[in-house]
């Protein structure tokens, strides 16, 4: 005769996990998650944690085609996008104009191999992401930002050679004020997908610099000149390597160039760079609405 199985005892650990799960469910019901950017209620498990899916969908990537080296849009305001006219005499459409030389590459240090960025800062939600992470204390926003940085396509040689991610360091005063380095959070979010370590002590900032926001390009370069150094105890690990700098935004490349010079002086062979946002150049063509679907 079959007998019903004896009930299995519930361990204290399982019992505790059950109560924690119940408590989390009750909290989500009473206080639903809110997006750090738009403040609308959303389901963190169904979207992307601290940021809702709608705000992520509104990120606007850089307009294609981009420069193979610096990743900046190649189309300028001087290039027509409308179909070229047909010559009435020959009934042949005028040839497409060749892409102009990249206007952005000349500002980069020659040792900077490749630069890639996720989103434009002049449209969409790119600037809101950076502002939430950098000035509003939303550390968890770094996770979806870093995940999208890790999806960027780099040249094959960069993918083969890169050995580590190096976050751009903050000055001691700004680090105390903010409580964290946003570049380090982004690097740690991107590192698992690339299977790379994050070297946080390889590049240090030896002096505080003023905010770059309201400075001219020449003032930016002077502001960060010789602001970085590679400590002697890190130079042997860096020697001959290809490393990837990580920062939140690139604007004129003055800060990145200063960091590249310090890394070269410390033994690096070549440097690439990845950022979440990129400030527009005055001659850039505005991104079409269709580009917002390429996240």
Residue, then its C-alpha position, 0 to 999 in steps of 0.5 A: x500500500x502506497x503511503x504519502x511521502x513525509x513532508x520535507x523539512x524547510x531549512x532556516x536558510x530556505x525559510x529566510x529566502x522565502x520571506x525575503x522574496x515575499x518582502x521584496x514583492x510587497x515592496x515592489x507593489x507598494x513602492x514600484x521602481x522608478x526610472x532614474x532618468x524620467x522618474x516614471x514607474x517601471x518594472x526593474x526586472x522587465x526593463x534594465x534595472x535603474x533605467x526604463x526601457x523607453x529611456x534606453x530606446x531614446x539613446x541616439x547613436x552616432x550617425x553612420x558612416x563613422x570614421x574607422x579610426x576615431x568613430x566620429x560621423x563622416x557626414x558633414x553639413x556640406x554634404x547633401x543627403x537628397x538624391x543628386x540631380x540627373x543631367x538632362x543631356x546625358x540622363x545620367x545621375x551625377x556621381x555621389x561625392x566622395x566622403x570628405x577627410x575626417x575632421x575629428x582625427x587630427x585632434x587626436x594624439x598619433x598613438x591613439x589607435x581607435x575611439x568609440x562612443x555609444x551616444x550623441x550628447x546633443x539629442x536623445x537621452x545620452x546627456x541625461x544618462x551622463x548627468x544622472x551618473x556624474x552629478x545625481x549620484x545614480x551609481x547603478x546607471x553605470x550598468x546599462x551604460x557600460x553594457x552598451x559600451x561593451x557592444x561597440x565594434x572596434x577594429x580587429x587589431x584592437x580586439x586582438x591586442x587590448x589587455x586591460x581597461x584603464x578608467x580615467x582617474x578623478x582628482x582627489x578632491x572631486x573623488x571625495x565630493x562624488x564618492x566614486x569615479x564614474x569612469x571606473x564604474x563604467x569600466x567595471x560594467x563593460x569588462x565582463x563582456x570583453x573579458x578584460x581586467x580593470x587597472x585602477x592604479x595604472x593611471x593617476x591624476x597628480x593634480x586637481x583640474x578645473x571643470x572642462x565644461x566652460x573652457x575653450x579647446x585651447x584652455x582644456x588642453x592647458x588645464x589637463x596638461x601633465x595632469x596624469x602619470x603612471x606610477x613606477x610600480x605599474x610601469x612594468x605591467x604596462x610596458x609594450x601593451x595596448x590598453x583601452x582608456x574609459x571615460x564617460x564623455x569625450x568632447x575635444x579629446x584634450x583630456x584623453x590626449x593628456x592621458x595617452x601621453x602619460x600612458x606612453x611615458x609609462x611604457x604603453x605601446x598604443x592606446x584606444x578609448x571608449x566612452x559612453x557619450x560624445x559631444x557634437x562637432x560644429x560641422x556634424x550633420x544632425x542624426x536622423x530619427x531612424x538612427x535612434x533604432x540602432x541601439 
